[in-house]
Amino acid sequence: MRFVIALLLATPAFAAHSGVPKIRTGPELSDIALFVLAALGVWFVRRALRARFTKRDTPKD
């Protein structure tokens, strides 16, 4: 049973490459989407941290 589960989990890795290299002419759509999501994540975290630290008007001491 464990072998079947391991085989099912590894199946996408076996099917990911046909063995023939593809000539890259530019960035793929997935590369662009990953960059956009990373940029949005950085923007969101910076905005949240900026809002969090601007709310601290009085010191805790």
Buried (B, 14 or more C-beta within 10 A) or exposed (E): EEEEEEEEEEEEEEEEEEEEEEEEEEEEEEEEEEEEEEEEEEEEEEEEEEEEEEEEEEEEE
